[in-house]
Amino acid sequence: MIEFKLDDLLWERRKTAEEVKMATGISAATLSNIRNGKNTNISIKTLDKLCKYFHCRVSDILEYVPDIQ
């Protein structure tokens, strides 16, 4: 399963979702869905904007966690 780590980045960088929205143009709804793990279809464009904003790698935003069986 893929887990989003956007909340961790926001906390570490002391940023708000509103600041990210204003700087990147990513909608509040999209950011909320990512933060709540509801967005299963995040675009490469959105990932690119987040990486540019946070000066980070995709792996800082997404993480693969194996399913426990």
N, CA, C and O atoms as a Maestro MAE file, in Angstrom:
{
 s_m_m2io_version
 :::
 2.0.0
}

f_m_ct {
 s_m_title
 :::
 protein
 m_atom[276] {
  # First column is atom index #
  i_m_mmod_type
  r_m_x_coord
  r_m_y_coord
  r_m_z_coord
  i_m_residue_number
  s_m_chain_name
  s_m_pdb_residue_name
  s_m_pdb_atom_name
  i_m_atomic_number
  :::
  1 25 0.838 -1.159 0.000 1 A "MET " " N  " 7
  2 3 0.000 0.000 0.000 1 A "MET " " CA " 6
  3 2 0.899 1.244 0.000 1 A "MET " " C  " 6
  4 15 1.972 1.251 0.604 1 A "MET " " O  " 8
  5 25 0.454 2.254 -0.665 2 A "ILE " " N  " 7
  6 3 1.165 3.535 -0.702 2 A "ILE " " CA " 6
  7 2 0.586 4.444 0.377 2 A "ILE " " C  " 6
  8 15 -0.630 4.623 0.455 2 A "ILE " " O  " 8
  9 25 1.440 5.009 1.196 3 A "GLU " " N  " 7
  10 3 1.007 5.959 2.219 3 A "GLU " " CA " 6
  11 2 1.587 7.336 1.909 3 A "GLU " " C  " 6
  12 15 2.730 7.468 1.473 3 A "GLU " " O  " 8
  13 25 0.779 8.335 2.143 4 A "PHE " " N  " 7
  14 3 1.214 9.713 1.950 4 A "PHE " " CA " 6
  15 2 1.819 10.243 3.235 4 A "PHE " " C  " 6
  16 15 1.325 9.962 4.328 4 A "PHE " " O  " 8
  17 25 2.884 11.005 3.102 5 A "LYS " " N  " 7
  18 3 3.577 11.558 4.261 5 A "LYS " " CA " 6
  19 2 3.547 13.095 4.258 5 A "LYS " " C  " 6
  20 15 4.426 13.748 4.818 5 A "LYS " " O  " 8
  21 25 2.523 13.648 3.619 6 A "LEU " " N  " 7
  22 3 2.438 15.096 3.515 6 A "LEU " " CA " 6
  23 2 2.301 15.751 4.888 6 A "LEU " " C  " 6
  24 15 2.902 16.796 5.136 6 A "LEU " " O  " 8
  25 25 1.522 15.151 5.774 7 A "ASP " " N  " 7
  26 3 1.392 15.726 7.115 7 A "ASP " " CA " 6
  27 2 2.739 15.802 7.822 7 A "ASP " " C  " 6
  28 15 3.029 16.771 8.523 7 A "ASP " " O  " 8
  29 25 3.560 14.771 7.630 8 A "ASP " " N  " 7
  30 3 4.891 14.780 8.239 8 A "ASP " " CA " 6
  31 2 5.724 15.949 7.705 8 A "ASP " " C  " 6
  32 15 6.406 16.635 8.465 8 A "ASP " " O  " 8
  33 25 5.658 16.163 6.396 9 A "LEU " " N  " 7
  34 3 6.405 17.276 5.793 9 A "LEU " " CA " 6
  35 2 5.905 18.618 6.317 9 A "LEU " " C  " 6
  36 15 6.699 19.501 6.643 9 A "LEU " " O  " 8
  37 25 4.594 18.766 6.395 10 A "LEU " " N  " 7
  38 3 4.032 20.014 6.908 10 A "LEU " " CA " 6
  39 2 4.525 20.274 8.324 10 A "LEU " " C  " 6
  40 15 4.905 21.396 8.658 10 A "LEU " " O  " 8
  41 25 4.519 19.243 9.149 11 A "TRP " " N  " 7
  42 3 4.959 19.370 10.534 11 A "TRP " " CA " 6
  43 2 6.456 19.713 10.605 11 A "TRP " " C  " 6
  44 15 6.858 20.641 11.307 11 A "TRP " " O  " 8
  45 25 7.269 18.950 9.868 12 A "GLU " " N  " 7
  46 3 8.724 19.152 9.893 12 A "GLU " " CA " 6
  47 2 9.122 20.538 9.402 12 A "GLU " " C  " 6
  48 15 10.022 21.172 9.954 12 A "GLU " " O  " 8
  49 25 8.440 20.997 8.359 13 A "ARG " " N  " 7
  50 3 8.803 22.284 7.752 13 A "ARG " " CA " 6
  51 2 8.022 23.449 8.344 13 A "ARG " " C  " 6
  52 15 8.212 24.598 7.947 13 A "ARG " " O  " 8
  53 25 7.154 23.149 9.284 14 A "ARG " " N  " 7
  54 3 6.328 24.166 9.944 14 A "ARG " " CA " 6
  55 2 5.551 25.005 8.926 14 A "ARG " " C  " 6
  56 15 5.575 26.236 8.939 14 A "ARG " " O  " 8
  57 25 4.870 24.287 8.056 15 A "LYS " " N  " 7
  58 3 4.040 24.910 7.030 15 A "LYS " " CA " 6
  59 2 2.592 24.514 7.239 15 A "LYS " " C  " 6
  60 15 2.301 23.498 7.869 15 A "LYS " " O  " 8
  61 25 1.692 25.315 6.712 16 A "THR " " N  " 7
  62 3 0.278 24.977 6.756 16 A "THR " " CA " 6
  63 2 -0.175 24.566 5.359 16 A "THR " " C  " 6
  64 15 0.474 24.885 4.362 16 A "THR " " O  " 8
  65 25 -1.289 23.859 5.305 17 A "ALA " " N  " 7
  66 3 -1.853 23.477 4.011 17 A "ALA " " CA " 6
  67 2 -2.216 24.728 3.210 17 A "ALA " " C  " 6
  68 15 -2.102 24.747 1.985 17 A "ALA " " O  " 8
  69 25 -2.647 25.754 3.906 18 A "GLU " " N  " 7
  70 3 -2.989 27.020 3.237 18 A "GLU " " CA " 6
  71 2 -1.759 27.630 2.557 18 A "GLU " " C  " 6
  72 15 -1.853 28.123 1.433 18 A "GLU " " O  " 8
  73 25 -0.621 27.599 3.228 19 A "GLU " " N  " 7
  74 3 0.615 28.121 2.627 19 A "GLU " " CA " 6
  75 2 0.994 27.319 1.382 19 A "GLU " " C  " 6
  76 15 1.396 27.888 0.367 19 A "GLU " " O  " 8
  77 25 0.865 26.006 1.469 20 A "VAL " " N  " 7
  78 3 1.180 25.149 0.321 20 A "VAL " " CA " 6
  79 2 0.226 25.448 -0.822 20 A "VAL " " C  " 6
  80 15 0.646 25.564 -1.974 20 A "VAL " " O  " 8
  81 25 -1.045 25.572 -0.510 21 A "LYS " " N  " 7
  82 3 -2.060 25.883 -1.525 21 A "LYS " " CA " 6
  83 2 -1.740 27.190 -2.245 21 A "LYS " " C  " 6
  84 15 -1.773 27.255 -3.474 21 A "LYS " " O  " 8
  85 25 -1.436 28.205 -1.490 22 A "MET " " N  " 7
  86 3 -1.169 29.519 -2.081 22 A "MET " " CA " 6
  87 2 0.102 29.511 -2.934 22 A "MET " " C  " 6
  88 15 0.151 30.159 -3.979 22 A "MET " " O  " 8
  89 25 1.114 28.789 -2.498 23 A "ALA " " N  " 7
  90 3 2.391 28.779 -3.218 23 A "ALA " " CA " 6
  91 2 2.389 27.864 -4.441 23 A "ALA " " C  " 6
  92 15 3.105 28.123 -5.409 23 A "ALA " " O  " 8
  93 25 1.596 26.805 -4.403 24 A "THR " " N  " 7
  94 3 1.655 25.811 -5.479 24 A "THR " " CA " 6
  95 2 0.462 25.835 -6.420 24 A "THR " " C  " 6
  96 15 0.552 25.368 -7.555 24 A "THR " " O  " 8
  97 25 -0.657 26.377 -5.952 25 A "GLY " " N  " 7
  98 3 -1.869 26.345 -6.760 25 A "GLY " " CA " 6
  99 2 -2.624 25.023 -6.651 25 A "GLY " " C  " 6
  100 15 -3.622 24.819 -7.342 25 A "GLY " " O  " 8
  101 25 -2.155 24.129 -5.792 26 A "ILE " " N  " 7
  102 3 -2.866 22.867 -5.567 26 A "ILE " " CA " 6
  103 2 -4.102 23.183 -4.728 26 A "ILE " " C  " 6
  104 15 -4.009 23.896 -3.729 26 A "ILE " " O  " 8
  105 25 -5.244 22.661 -5.127 27 A "SER " " N  " 7
  106 3 -6.486 23.008 -4.441 27 A "SER " " CA " 6
  107 2 -6.501 22.485 -3.007 27 A "SER " " C  " 6
  108 15 -5.831 21.509 -2.669 27 A "SER " " O  " 8
  109 25 -7.278 23.162 -2.187 28 A "ALA " " N  " 7
  110 3 -7.424 22.751 -0.790 28 A "ALA " " CA " 6
  111 2 -8.010 21.345 -0.710 28 A "ALA " " C  " 6
  112 15 -7.621 20.559 0.154 28 A "ALA " " O  " 8
  113 25 -8.937 21.027 -1.600 29 A "ALA " " N  " 7
  114 3 -9.558 19.700 -1.610 29 A "ALA " " CA " 6
  115 2 -8.529 18.615 -1.915 29 A "ALA " " C  " 6
  116 15 -8.522 17.567 -1.270 29 A "ALA " " O  " 8
  117 25 -7.660 18.864 -2.897 30 A "THR " " N  " 7
  118 3 -6.629 17.886 -3.244 30 A "THR " " CA " 6
  119 2 -5.657 17.698 -2.091 30 A "THR " " C  " 6
  120 15 -5.307 16.566 -1.757 30 A "THR " " O  " 8
  121 25 -5.221 18.781 -1.484 31 A "LEU " " N  " 7
  122 3 -4.314 18.681 -0.337 31 A "LEU " " CA " 6
  123 2 -4.967 17.931 0.817 31 A "LEU " " C  " 6
  124 15 -4.325 17.106 1.467 31 A "LEU " " O  " 8
  125 25 -6.236 18.214 1.071 32 A "SER " " N  " 7
  126 3 -6.956 17.527 2.134 32 A "SER " " CA " 6
  127 2 -7.058 16.026 1.844 32 A "SER " " C  " 6
  128 15 -6.860 15.202 2.736 32 A "SER " " O  " 8
  129 25 -7.365 15.681 0.604 33 A "ASN " " N  " 7
  130 3 -7.461 14.268 0.224 33 A "ASN " " CA " 6
  131 2 -6.124 13.556 0.386 33 A "ASN " " C  " 6
  132 15 -6.076 12.419 0.853 33 A "ASN " " O  " 8
  133 25 -5.059 14.210 0.007 34 A "ILE " " N  " 7
  134 3 -3.725 13.617 0.162 34 A "ILE " " CA " 6
  135 2 -3.420 13.435 1.651 34 A "ILE " " C  " 6
  136 15 -2.961 12.372 2.070 34 A "ILE " " O  " 8
  137 25 -3.671 14.447 2.425 35 A "ARG " " N  " 7
  138 3 -3.373 14.392 3.862 35 A "ARG " " CA " 6
  139 2 -4.185 13.311 4.562 35 A "ARG " " C  " 6
  140 15 -3.710 12.699 5.519 35 A "ARG " " O  " 8
  141 25 -5.399 13.075 4.095 36 A "ASN " " N  " 7
  142 3 -6.277 12.076 4.714 36 A "ASN " " CA " 6
  143 2 -6.183 10.706 4.051 36 A "ASN " " C  " 6
  144 15 -6.915 9.785 4.413 36 A "ASN " " O  " 8
  145 25 -5.279 10.571 3.080 37 A "GLY " " N  " 7
  146 3 -5.098 9.289 2.407 37 A "GLY " " CA " 6
  147 2 -6.255 8.904 1.514 37 A "GLY " " C  " 6
  148 15 -6.402 7.730 1.175 37 A "GLY " " O  " 8
  149 25 -7.077 9.857 1.124 38 A "LYS " " N  " 7
  150 3 -8.241 9.568 0.292 38 A "LYS " " CA " 6
  151 2 -7.959 9.697 -1.202 38 A "LYS " " C  " 6
  152 15 -8.720 9.194 -2.029 38 A "LYS " " O  " 8
  153 25 -6.871 10.369 -1.539 39 A "ASN " " N  " 7
  154 3 -6.557 10.590 -2.944 39 A "ASN " " CA " 6
  155 2 -5.702 9.429 -3.444 39 A "ASN " " C  " 6
  156 15 -4.505 9.365 -3.162 39 A "ASN " " O  " 8
  157 25 -6.309 8.528 -4.175 40 A "THR " " N  " 7
  158 3 -5.569 7.370 -4.677 40 A "THR " " CA " 6
  159 2 -5.038 7.602 -6.079 40 A "THR " " C  " 6
  160 15 -4.403 6.720 -6.655 40 A "THR " " O  " 8
  161 25 -5.288 8.764 -6.627 41 A "ASN " " N  " 7
  162 3 -4.898 9.040 -8.006 41 A "ASN " " CA " 6
  163 2 -4.219 10.412 -8.104 41 A "ASN " " C  " 6
  164 15 -4.685 11.288 -8.832 41 A "ASN " " O  " 8
  165 25 -3.134 10.588 -7.379 42 A "ILE " " N  " 7
  166 3 -2.418 11.861 -7.379 42 A "ILE " " CA " 6
  167 2 -1.634 11.987 -8.692 42 A "ILE " " C  " 6
  168 15 -0.990 11.038 -9.138 42 A "ILE " " O  " 8
  169 25 -1.702 13.148 -9.285 43 A "SER " " N  " 7
  170 3 -1.033 13.344 -10.574 43 A "SER " " CA " 6
  171 2 0.460 13.606 -10.397 43 A "SER " " C  " 6
  172 15 0.913 14.062 -9.347 43 A "SER " " O  " 8
  173 25 1.199 13.307 -11.443 44 A "ILE " " N  " 7
  174 3 2.635 13.594 -11.457 44 A "ILE " " CA " 6
  175 2 2.854 15.098 -11.328 44 A "ILE " " C  " 6
  176 15 3.810 15.538 -10.688 44 A "ILE " " O  " 8
  177 25 1.984 15.872 -11.925 45 A "LYS " " N  " 7
  178 3 2.082 17.327 -11.855 45 A "LYS " " CA " 6
  179 2 1.977 17.812 -10.400 45 A "LYS " " C  " 6
  180 15 2.727 18.691 -9.976 45 A "LYS " " O  " 8
  181 25 1.040 17.229 -9.645 46 A "THR " " N  " 7
  182 3 0.878 17.591 -8.240 46 A "THR " " CA " 6
  183 2 2.102 17.183 -7.432 46 A "THR " " C  " 6
  184 15 2.592 17.953 -6.606 46 A "THR " " O  " 8
  185 25 2.593 15.971 -7.671 47 A "LEU " " N  " 7
  186 3 3.814 15.526 -6.991 47 A "LEU " " CA " 6
  187 2 4.982 16.453 -7.304 47 A "LEU " " C  " 6
  188 15 5.765 16.802 -6.420 47 A "LEU " " O  " 8
  189 25 5.089 16.842 -8.558 48 A "ASP " " N  " 7
  190 3 6.158 17.747 -8.975 48 A "ASP " " CA " 6
  191 2 6.072 19.080 -8.229 48 A "ASP " " C  " 6
  192 15 7.082 19.602 -7.757 48 A "ASP " " O  " 8
  193 25 4.864 19.621 -8.130 49 A "LYS " " N  " 7
  194 3 4.678 20.894 -7.422 49 A "LYS " " CA " 6
  195 2 5.053 20.762 -5.948 49 A "LYS " " C  " 6
  196 15 5.696 21.649 -5.385 49 A "LYS " " O  " 8
  197 25 4.652 19.659 -5.328 50 A "LEU " " N  " 7
  198 3 4.984 19.455 -3.918 50 A "LEU " " CA " 6
  199 2 6.486 19.298 -3.719 50 A "LEU " " C  " 6
  200 15 7.051 19.856 -2.779 50 A "LEU " " O  " 8
  201 25 7.130 18.543 -4.595 51 A "CYS " " N  " 7
  202 3 8.585 18.358 -4.492 51 A "CYS " " CA " 6
  203 2 9.325 19.677 -4.676 51 A "CYS " " C  " 6
  204 15 10.289 19.954 -3.962 51 A "CYS " " O  " 8
  205 25 8.882 20.483 -5.623 52 A "LYS " " N  " 7
  206 3 9.514 21.791 -5.836 52 A "LYS " " CA " 6
  207 2 9.314 22.686 -4.617 52 A "LYS " " C  " 6
  208 15 10.247 23.355 -4.173 52 A "LYS " " O  " 8
  209 25 8.109 22.696 -4.083 53 A "TYR " " N  " 7
  210 3 7.809 23.560 -2.937 53 A "TYR " " CA " 6
  211 2 8.636 23.170 -1.713 53 A "TYR " " C  " 6
  212 15 9.217 24.029 -1.050 53 A "TYR " " O  " 8
  213 25 8.686 21.876 -1.422 54 A "PHE " " N  " 7
  214 3 9.391 21.408 -0.235 54 A "PHE " " CA " 6
  215 2 10.873 21.122 -0.483 54 A "PHE " " C  " 6
  216 15 11.606 20.806 0.454 54 A "PHE " " O  " 8
  217 25 11.324 21.231 -1.746 55 A "HIS " " N  " 7
  218 3 12.705 20.893 -2.097 55 A "HIS " " CA " 6
  219 2 13.024 19.488 -1.590 55 A "HIS " " C  " 6
  220 15 13.976 19.275 -0.840 55 A "HIS " " O  " 8
  221 25 12.196 18.540 -2.027 56 A "CYS " " N  " 7
  222 3 12.338 17.172 -1.534 56 A "CYS " " CA " 6
  223 2 12.187 16.170 -2.673 56 A "CYS " " C  " 6
  224 15 11.983 16.545 -3.828 56 A "CYS " " O  " 8
  225 25 12.290 14.912 -2.333 57 A "ARG " " N  " 7
  226 3 12.103 13.817 -3.285 57 A "ARG " " CA " 6
  227 2 10.682 13.271 -3.161 57 A "ARG " " C  " 6
  228 15 9.997 13.495 -2.162 57 A "ARG " " O  " 8
  229 25 10.262 12.558 -4.186 58 A "VAL " " N  " 7
  230 3 8.950 11.918 -4.144 58 A "VAL " " CA " 6
  231 2 8.870 10.982 -2.938 58 A "VAL " " C  " 6
  232 15 7.816 10.869 -2.313 58 A "VAL " " O  " 8
  233 25 9.962 10.320 -2.610 59 A "SER " " N  " 7
  234 3 9.977 9.389 -1.480 59 A "SER " " CA " 6
  235 2 9.772 10.096 -0.134 59 A "SER " " C  " 6
  236 15 9.502 9.440 0.872 59 A "SER " " O  " 8
  237 25 9.896 11.411 -0.111 60 A "ASP " " N  " 7
  238 3 9.601 12.164 1.103 60 A "ASP " " CA " 6
  239 2 8.094 12.416 1.244 60 A "ASP " " C  " 6
  240 15 7.611 12.790 2.312 60 A "ASP " " O  " 8
  241 25 7.369 12.203 0.148 61 A "ILE " " N  " 7
  242 3 5.924 12.439 0.126 61 A "ILE " " CA " 6
  243 2 5.137 11.126 0.131 61 A "ILE " " C  " 6
  244 15 4.071 11.029 0.739 61 A "ILE " " O  " 8
  245 25 5.681 10.122 -0.556 62 A "LEU " " N  " 7
  246 3 5.034 8.815 -0.669 62 A "LEU " " CA " 6
  247 2 5.928 7.734 -0.092 62 A "LEU " " C  " 6
  248 15 7.155 7.818 -0.146 62 A "LEU " " O  " 8
  249 25 5.277 6.711 0.466 63 A "GLU " " N  " 7
  250 3 6.048 5.593 0.999 63 A "GLU " " CA " 6
  251 2 5.278 4.303 0.735 63 A "GLU " " C  " 6
  252 15 4.067 4.237 0.945 63 A "GLU " " O  " 8
  253 25 5.995 3.279 0.272 64 A "TYR " " N  " 7
  254 3 5.386 1.967 0.091 64 A "TYR " " CA " 6
  255 2 5.486 1.196 1.393 64 A "TYR " " C  " 6
  256 15 6.569 1.031 1.954 64 A "TYR " " O  " 8
  257 25 4.339 0.726 1.866 65 A "VAL " " N  " 7
  258 3 4.278 -0.085 3.086 65 A "VAL " " CA " 6
  259 2 3.599 -1.394 2.707 65 A "VAL " " C  " 6
  260 15 2.433 -1.394 2.312 65 A "VAL " " O  " 8
  261 25 4.319 -2.511 2.822 66 A "PRO " " N  " 7
  262 3 3.708 -3.794 2.453 66 A "PRO " " CA " 6
  263 2 2.456 -4.081 3.283 66 A "PRO " " C  " 6
  264 15 2.396 -3.764 4.471 66 A "PRO " " O  " 8
  265 25 1.464 -4.683 2.639 67 A "ASP " " N  " 7
  266 3 0.258 -5.103 3.343 67 A "ASP " " CA " 6
  267 2 0.593 -6.229 4.302 67 A "ASP " " C  " 6
  268 15 1.387 -7.112 3.979 67 A "ASP " " O  " 8
  269 25 -0.005 -6.199 5.465 68 A "ILE " " N  " 7
  270 3 0.190 -7.283 6.431 68 A "ILE " " CA " 6
  271 2 -0.857 -8.348 6.144 68 A "ILE " " C  " 6
  272 15 -2.056 -8.070 6.098 68 A "ILE " " O  " 8
  273 25 -0.380 -9.571 5.952 69 A "GLN " " N  " 7
  274 3 -1.317 -10.653 5.622 69 A "GLN " " CA " 6
  275 2 -1.316 -11.708 6.675 69 A "GLN " " C  " 6
  276 15 -2.045 -12.694 6.562 69 A "GLN " " O  " 8
  :::
 }
 m_bond[275] {
  # First column is bond index #
  i_m_from
  i_m_to
  i_m_order
  :::
  1 1 2 1
  2 2 3 1
  3 3 4 2
  4 3 5 1
  5 5 6 1
  6 6 7 1
  7 7 8 2
  8 7 9 1
  9 9 10 1
  10 10 11 1
  11 11 12 2
  12 11 13 1
  13 13 14 1
  14 14 15 1
  15 15 16 2
  16 15 17 1
  17 17 18 1
  18 18 19 1
  19 19 20 2
  20 19 21 1
  21 21 22 1
  22 22 23 1
  23 23 24 2
  24 23 25 1
  25 25 26 1
  26 26 27 1
  27 27 28 2
  28 27 29 1
  29 29 30 1
  30 30 31 1
  31 31 32 2
  32 31 33 1
  33 33 34 1
  34 34 35 1
  35 35 36 2
  36 35 37 1
  37 37 38 1
  38 38 39 1
  39 39 40 2
  40 39 41 1
  41 41 42 1
  42 42 43 1
  43 43 44 2
  44 43 45 1
  45 45 46 1
  46 46 47 1
  47 47 48 2
  48 47 49 1
  49 49 50 1
  50 50 51 1
  51 51 52 2
  52 51 53 1
  53 53 54 1
  54 54 55 1
  55 55 56 2
  56 55 57 1
  57 57 58 1
  58 58 59 1
  59 59 60 2
  60 59 61 1
  61 61 62 1
  62 62 63 1
  63 63 64 2
  64 63 65 1
  65 65 66 1
  66 66 67 1
  67 67 68 2
  68 67 69 1
  69 69 70 1
  70 70 71 1
  71 71 72 2
  72 71 73 1
  73 73 74 1
  74 74 75 1
  75 75 76 2
  76 75 77 1
  77 77 78 1
  78 78 79 1
  79 79 80 2
  80 79 81 1
  81 81 82 1
  82 82 83 1
  83 83 84 2
  84 83 85 1
  85 85 86 1
  86 86 87 1
  87 87 88 2
  88 87 89 1
  89 89 90 1
  90 90 91 1
  91 91 92 2
  92 91 93 1
  93 93 94 1
  94 94 95 1
  95 95 96 2
  96 95 97 1
  97 97 98 1
  98 98 99 1
  99 99 100 2
  100 99 101 1
  101 101 102 1
  102 102 103 1
  103 103 104 2
  104 103 105 1
  105 105 106 1
  106 106 107 1
  107 107 108 2
  108 107 109 1
  109 109 110 1
  110 110 111 1
  111 111 112 2
  112 111 113 1
  113 113 114 1
  114 114 115 1
  115 115 116 2
  116 115 117 1
  117 117 118 1
  118 118 119 1
  119 119 120 2
  120 119 121 1
  121 121 122 1
  122 122 123 1
  123 123 124 2
  124 123 125 1
  125 125 126 1
  126 126 127 1
  127 127 128 2
  128 127 129 1
  129 129 130 1
  130 130 131 1
  131 131 132 2
  132 131 133 1
  133 133 134 1
  134 134 135 1
  135 135 136 2
  136 135 137 1
  137 137 138 1
  138 138 139 1
  139 139 140 2
  140 139 141 1
  141 141 142 1
  142 142 143 1
  143 143 144 2
  144 143 145 1
  145 145 146 1
  146 146 147 1
  147 147 148 2
  148 147 149 1
  149 149 150 1
  150 150 151 1
  151 151 152 2
  152 151 153 1
  153 153 154 1
  154 154 155 1
  155 155 156 2
  156 155 157 1
  157 157 158 1
  158 158 159 1
  159 159 160 2
  160 159 161 1
  161 161 162 1
  162 162 163 1
  163 163 164 2
  164 163 165 1
  165 165 166 1
  166 166 167 1
  167 167 168 2
  168 167 169 1
  169 169 170 1
  170 170 171 1
  171 171 172 2
  172 171 173 1
  173 173 174 1
  174 174 175 1
  175 175 176 2
  176 175 177 1
  177 177 178 1
  178 178 179 1
  179 179 180 2
  180 179 181 1
  181 181 182 1
  182 182 183 1
  183 183 184 2
  184 183 185 1
  185 185 186 1
  186 186 187 1
  187 187 188 2
  188 187 189 1
  189 189 190 1
  190 190 191 1
  191 191 192 2
  192 191 193 1
  193 193 194 1
  194 194 195 1
  195 195 196 2
  196 195 197 1
  197 197 198 1
  198 198 199 1
  199 199 200 2
  200 199 201 1
  201 201 202 1
  202 202 203 1
  203 203 204 2
  204 203 205 1
  205 205 206 1
  206 206 207 1
  207 207 208 2
  208 207 209 1
  209 209 210 1
  210 210 211 1
  211 211 212 2
  212 211 213 1
  213 213 214 1
  214 214 215 1
  215 215 216 2
  216 215 217 1
  217 217 218 1
  218 218 219 1
  219 219 220 2
  220 219 221 1
  221 221 222 1
  222 222 223 1
  223 223 224 2
  224 223 225 1
  225 225 226 1
  226 226 227 1
  227 227 228 2
  228 227 229 1
  229 229 230 1
  230 230 231 1
  231 231 232 2
  232 231 233 1
  233 233 234 1
  234 234 235 1
  235 235 236 2
  236 235 237 1
  237 237 238 1
  238 238 239 1
  239 239 240 2
  240 239 241 1
  241 241 242 1
  242 242 243 1
  243 243 244 2
  244 243 245 1
  245 245 246 1
  246 246 247 1
  247 247 248 2
  248 247 249 1
  249 249 250 1
  250 250 251 1
  251 251 252 2
  252 251 253 1
  253 253 254 1
  254 254 255 1
  255 255 256 2
  256 255 257 1
  257 257 258 1
  258 258 259 1
  259 259 260 2
  260 259 261 1
  261 261 262 1
  262 262 263 1
  263 263 264 2
  264 263 265 1
  265 265 266 1
  266 266 267 1
  267 267 268 2
  268 267 269 1
  269 269 270 1
  270 270 271 1
  271 271 272 2
  272 271 273 1
  273 273 274 1
  274 274 275 1
  275 275 276 2
  :::
 }
}
